Amino acid sequence: MPSVSDLPRRLCLGPGPSPVPPRVLAALAHPTVGHLDPAFLALMDDVRAGLRHVFATTNPMTLAVSGTGSAGMEAAIVNLVEPGDRVLVGVNGVFGGRLAEVARRAGAAVTTVDAPWGQPLDREELERAIARHAPHVVAVVHAETSTGVVNPVAGLAEAVRAHDGLLVVDCVTSLAGMAVEVDAWGIDAAYSGTQKCLSCPPGLAPLTLSPRAVARLERRTRPVPSWYLDLTLLRSYWGDERAYHHTAPINMLYALHEALAIVGEEGLAARFERHRAAHDRLTAALDDLGLPFVSAAGHRLPMLNAVAAPAGVDEAAVRRRLLDERGIEIGGGLGAFKGRAWRIGLMGHGATAEAVDAVTGALRDLLA
Amino acid sequence: MPSVSDLPRRLCLGPGPSPVPPRVLAALAHPTVGHLDPAFLALMDDVRAGLRHVFATTNPMTLAVSGTGSAGMEAAIVNLVEPGDRVLVGVNGVFGGRLAEVARRAGAAVTTVDAPWGQPLDREELERAIARHAPHVVAVVHAETSTGVVNPVAGLAEAVRAHDGLLVVDCVTSLAGMAVEVDAWGIDAAYSGTQKCLSCPPGLAPLTLSPRAVARLERRTRPVPSWYLDLTLLRSYWGDERAYHHTAPINMLYALHEALAIVGEEGLAARFERHRAAHDRLTAALDDLGLPFVSAAGHRLPMLNAVAAPAGVDEAAVRRRLLDERGIEIGGGLGAFKGRAWRIGLMGHGATAEAVDAVTGALRDLLA
């Protein structure tokens, strides 16, 4: 059996995981203490405070779900949806589609508002659909990782609340890389992953619920179908009761603690600007290379750049050479973009001029 | 915000997490690579092979669920149970009760066979109940962490199969610390956690399904209610297709890879014997201290020792002093044992004479 230490070093510039700073790796490897150890519980409180900061919220129910970003998605949906509820989902990529699927499995009557891959959802179309269906829950992906497009979230809450609905937003790729304003935007549930702009290994799903969402949770007529993700139980562990629910992924929480400390030291505004600057540098370099974006201008994410592979080029072979010869990982296309797009992630610790120059320089060589 | 590096060092002798060897912590901190990186996929294959070894199975569907042990429990139940199915659960502690609750939430008609806390389930009573109810699924906890009792699992499959049922076994605390024979015992689904006798941090749930269980899964009439835990999707990632499902907890899998390598080096028989020897040493020392077990003689787990706190002693205060003054963590009682028992875990790297002497020596001082 080969050893973990034999694994090659990679520059992770795909759709996640992003490069993890040495400080975060060091925290990850700190000796494990108990999940009910008072010293660990204090650290969990720090994590909650750090998550409130990046989510821009004062929500008391803010925590990290013990699973990856998709577990955060499932937690948001299964806690807030009961069988028969009307759920409206914006779909313009893989993750909108996943939201719809998770809601269907939770027994919801799902309606979708669709947009072509590479285009943002249309706010007015969403609002018309909300007016028509009066959904219990409206769910939208903020930053669609499969297409590199930002969807219109700010301003949507008014229409959702007019029908007493809840607004659920997937912030997996946007959180800590661009503005996510849970309170100011009236978001009722937001979730993310740790392996994108937080630059922490994957394994936890930051999650926050508004008091309106908590009230909905408390009014449920049936138990949450998932015991593992039941937020009424999880908050007894993360809250003052400290009741044992499951054994938290202790070392992963060490890593998230350190990642949030780094975010705090840099400051959110500076972090967002760094992501924006890396995106601008990449945009200029891709233009030079003659590689067009497949995402619509004016709606592009800074941290996830979906780019057309040149006609006649085997995009998978180029990615494999990037990985094998240069140690650089970028992502391939999913769904409608499969086989014809690359996804270049500039997330967290990877949003630097050096990373941009490394990947565009390598692409220049390989495409010559 | 205090730093993770300020956390105190602890000797973890509670119900988990167990002490994590430095090699496993070092593997955990190896720089993160992508979850679809060929080098990482090869490592996942090693993990599957290592898990088959500890589960004593040839089951193709053997993997690590991206959550803690309770996620493994939920995965086993929600994949194999459909609404209305009859599920029989043995309950003689917290984790049997949890199995019943998870099955109820999955829509099962649940019957329980109960035994008092500290006593094992009665095999004949289980078999009579199986004959009476012809359950689709029989679920039993092998090593009940809340009471320190081993339940009779070997030999149960015959009765279960006589009615075409599936046998689900919780091996969270037993795996890699005592014999778990998935194939020889006819177990159809077994799951565990990483933070017990595997001596890895918490965050993954080893899981294996027999071909019979896979056939049941494939015959489902409704989709698995949990998208995150849907084994028909997870096996496309862990299997030859390598289809993206969710971003695996990459660094946690590094750690599990190393933990399984250590198990392989020691050998299962030697590892079980080490756990048994540590238990025997502890038993002798507790006898010296006049601290009786609360679990029935002849049915005690080697790795989890439930002991009565002396009358008149504030058991929580003793645990707190052990932690604060000696840096040793032991567990308190749960449920029926709350406030009157201690749980001393000798799991994985913690199953040593030195650990036994440390905890019993400290108890001798504190109880003097």
Contacts between the chains, C-beta under 8 A, distances in Angstrom:
chain1	res1	chain2	res2	distance
A	1	B	46	5.1
A	1	B	49	7.8
A	1	B	50	7.6
A	1	B	257	7.8
A	1	B	261	5.7
A	1	B	264	7.3
A	2	B	42	7.3
A	2	B	43	7.6
A	2	B	46	7.4
A	3	B	27	7.9
A	3	B	258	7.6
A	3	B	261	7.3
A	4	B	27	4.1
A	4	B	30	5.0
A	4	B	43	7.0
A	4	B	254	4.5
A	4	B	257	5.6
A	4	B	258	5.8
A	5	B	26	7.6
A	5	B	27	7.3
A	5	B	30	6.4
A	7	B	30	6.1
A	7	B	31	7.8
A	7	B	33	5.9
A	7	B	39	5.4
A	7	B	40	7.3
A	7	B	43	7.1
A	7	B	254	7.8
A	8	B	33	7.1
A	8	B	39	5.6
A	9	B	31	5.8
A	10	B	31	7.4
A	10	B	33	4.7
A	10	B	34	6.6
A	10	B	37	6.5
A	12	B	32	6.7
A	12	B	33	7.1
A	12	B	34	6.0
A	14	B	34	5.8
A	16	B	247	6.0
A	17	B	32	4.9
A	17	B	33	7.9
A	17	B	34	6.4
A	17	B	35	7.1
A	17	B	247	6.7
A	17	B	250	6.2
A	19	B	32	7.6
A	20	B	31	6.7
A	20	B	32	4.7
A	25	B	29	4.4
A	25	B	30	7.8
A	25	B	31	6.7
A	25	B	32	7.9
A	25	B	251	7.9
A	26	B	5	7.6
A	26	B	29	6.5
A	27	B	3	7.8
A	27	B	4	4.2
A	27	B	5	7.3
A	28	B	28	5.5
A	28	B	29	5.3
A	28	B	251	6.2
A	29	B	25	4.4
A	29	B	26	6.5
A	29	B	28	5.3
A	29	B	29	3.6
A	30	B	4	5.0
A	30	B	5	6.3
A	30	B	7	6.1
A	30	B	25	7.8
A	31	B	7	7.8
A	31	B	9	5.8
A	31	B	10	7.5
A	31	B	20	6.7
A	31	B	25	6.7
A	32	B	12	6.6
A	32	B	17	4.9
A	32	B	19	7.6
A	32	B	20	4.7
A	32	B	25	7.9
A	32	B	195	7.6
A	32	B	201	5.1
A	32	B	202	8.0
A	33	B	7	5.9
A	33	B	8	7.1
A	33	B	10	4.7
A	33	B	12	7.1
A	33	B	17	7.8
A	33	B	329	7.4
A	34	B	10	6.6
A	34	B	12	6.0
A	34	B	14	5.8
A	34	B	17	6.4
A	34	B	329	4.7
A	35	B	17	7.1
A	35	B	202	7.2
A	37	B	10	6.5
A	37	B	323	7.0
A	37	B	329	6.5
A	38	B	323	7.8
A	39	B	7	5.4
A	39	B	8	5.6
A	40	B	7	7.3
A	42	B	2	7.3
A	43	B	2	7.6
A	43	B	4	6.9
A	43	B	7	7.1
A	46	B	1	5.1
A	46	B	2	7.4
A	49	B	1	7.8
A	50	B	1	7.6
A	66	B	67	5.7
A	66	B	68	5.6
A	66	B	71	7.3
A	66	B	203	7.2
A	67	B	66	5.7
A	67	B	67	4.8
A	67	B	71	6.8
A	67	B	228	6.4
A	68	B	66	5.6
A	68	B	246	5.1
A	68	B	247	5.3
A	68	B	248	7.4
A	68	B	249	6.4
A	69	B	246	7.1
A	69	B	247	6.8
A	70	B	227	7.3
A	70	B	228	5.3
A	70	B	245	7.8
A	70	B	246	4.0
A	70	B	247	7.9
A	71	B	66	7.3
A	71	B	67	6.8
A	71	B	228	5.1
A	71	B	246	7.7
A	73	B	228	7.9
A	74	B	226	6.5
A	74	B	227	6.0
A	74	B	228	4.6
A	78	B	226	7.9
A	98	B	227	7.1
A	101	B	227	6.0
A	102	B	227	4.8
A	105	B	223	5.7
A	105	B	224	7.4
A	105	B	225	5.3
A	105	B	226	7.1
A	105	B	227	5.7
A	106	B	225	7.3
A	193	B	247	6.8
A	195	B	32	7.6
A	195	B	247	5.8
A	195	B	250	7.9
A	201	B	32	5.1
A	201	B	249	7.0
A	201	B	250	5.8
A	201	B	251	4.1
A	201	B	252	7.7
A	202	B	35	7.2
A	202	B	247	4.4
A	202	B	248	6.7
A	202	B	249	5.4
A	202	B	250	5.9
A	202	B	251	8.0
A	203	B	66	7.3
A	203	B	203	5.8
A	203	B	249	3.5
A	203	B	250	8.0
A	203	B	251	7.2
A	203	B	252	5.6
A	223	B	105	5.7
A	224	B	105	7.4
A	225	B	105	5.3
A	225	B	106	7.3
A	225	B	225	5.6
A	225	B	226	7.9
A	226	B	74	6.5
A	226	B	78	7.9
A	226	B	105	7.2
A	226	B	225	7.8
A	226	B	226	6.1
A	227	B	70	7.3
A	227	B	74	6.0
A	227	B	98	7.2
A	227	B	101	6.0
A	227	B	102	4.8
A	227	B	105	5.7
A	228	B	67	6.4
A	228	B	70	5.3
A	228	B	71	5.0
A	228	B	73	7.9
A	228	B	74	4.6
A	244	B	334	7.3
A	245	B	70	7.8
A	246	B	68	5.0
A	246	B	69	7.1
A	246	B	70	4.0
A	246	B	71	7.7
A	247	B	16	5.9
A	247	B	17	6.7
A	247	B	68	5.3
A	247	B	69	6.8
A	247	B	70	7.9
A	247	B	193	6.8
A	247	B	195	5.8
A	247	B	202	4.4
A	248	B	68	7.4
A	248	B	202	6.8
A	249	B	68	6.3
A	249	B	201	7.0
A	249	B	202	5.4
A	249	B	203	3.5
A	249	B	249	7.7
A	249	B	252	7.2
A	250	B	17	6.2
A	250	B	195	7.9
A	250	B	201	5.9
A	250	B	202	5.9
A	250	B	203	8.0
A	251	B	25	7.9
A	251	B	28	6.2
A	251	B	201	4.2
A	251	B	202	8.0
A	251	B	203	7.2
A	251	B	255	7.9
A	252	B	201	7.7
A	252	B	203	5.6
A	252	B	249	7.2
A	252	B	252	6.9
A	254	B	4	4.5
A	254	B	7	7.8
A	255	B	251	7.8
A	257	B	1	7.9
A	257	B	4	5.6
A	258	B	3	7.6
A	258	B	4	5.8
A	261	B	1	5.7
A	261	B	3	7.3
A	264	B	1	7.3
A	323	B	37	7.0
A	323	B	38	7.8
A	329	B	33	7.4
A	329	B	34	4.7
A	329	B	37	6.5
A	334	B	244	7.3
